[in-house]
Structure formats: C-alpha cells, structure tokens
Amino acid sequence: LGGSRREFAGAGEAYGIMASRATRRQLAGMEAAGRMARILGIDWGRVRLGLAVSDESALIAQGLASLPRSGEKRDAAAIARYVSEWQVGEIVVGFPRNMDGTLGESARVVQLFARQLETELRLPVHLWDERLSTQAAERTLVDAGVRRRARRDVIDRLAATIILQGFLDRRRVNACRPPDAT
C-alpha cells in the first residue's frame, strides 16, 4: 500500500488500486466464478470509524455501523468481525487528502492503518480520496432535518457510505470503458 499506484486490469476491469499480484488473481478468479465478495468501506476518524458495506454485486453501498475507536488492535479485531460476518473480500478506506491534494498527518496515519488492515486481514485495501465526504454527509443529514445529536450517531456511517459508493461507481464506470480509452 505504501508504494506507487498500480493500474489493475483484471477480468475486464481497469481501475486505480494498490494490490498485490496474488490479490489480483484472487479477485479475477472470483469474478470468473460469478461470485463477488462484498466490499467494506471505512471512514477513518480519530474518535470513530464509520463502516459501510456493498451488496454482493458491488453496486450499492449501505451504512453498517459507527464504531468508537478503542486502539489499533481492538479496532482491527472489530473490523475483522464485520469482514467475517458480511463475507467481505476487499476494503476501501477513505483517504483524507488536503484540499490542495497534498498529504497531511491524518493521511499518513490512514496509510498506516490501511497497511495494518491489509496485513492482518489478508485482504486488498484500497485508499479512496474522501475530500468533503463528511461535509456531504452533514449536509444530507441537515437537509433531511436530522437533529444535531442524532447526526453525531450516523454521520460517520453515512460518510463511509459516500466513500464506498464513490469507489463502486468509479469501478463500474472504468469497467465499462473500452480497453483503449484513456
């Protein structure tokens, strides 16, 4: 995860991810067999982790949970339980770039977090630009008339849903592109 972005072109798809060759073969084999594992989306925060999960066809994201942070090992164990329960085959973690595209301290911490998840869970972990996802979630909840106290309980889950849906949409668009399109 810490290296360069690699273009993954497997089973007719082309999208920017960071994954090992073994992972690419595993995903291509799952697609060829007609079964796709769900994808877990994570909105990393210093206080809470928002979780969302895709449907089995990887078309639609839905909010799953908002977990209070309890230390790296416990957070990874909690995520592992969701991975097992929901039969997750990939993880997408929101990557908090600065508005000018540079990486700040939070982005570096998220890179380490993603690397830890990839190592411990032995699943591909993708970083997805999450700029303004929490603000979009906040606007959605305010527009829906959700009170401030109730927003606190769901904002991280909704932000994870927005992150994951963006990843799923981009993957689907890139899968539909002809191979020679840039």
Secondary structure, 3 states (H helix, E strand, C coil): CCCCCEEEEECCEEEEECCCHHHHHHHHHHHHCCCCCEEEEEECCCCEEEEEEECCCCCCEEEEEEEECCCHHHHHHHHHHHHHHCCEEEEEEEECCCCCCCCCHHHHHHHHHHHHHHHHHCCCEEEEECCCHHHHHHHHHHHCCCCHHHHHHHHHHHHHHHHHHHHHHHHHHHHHCCCCCC
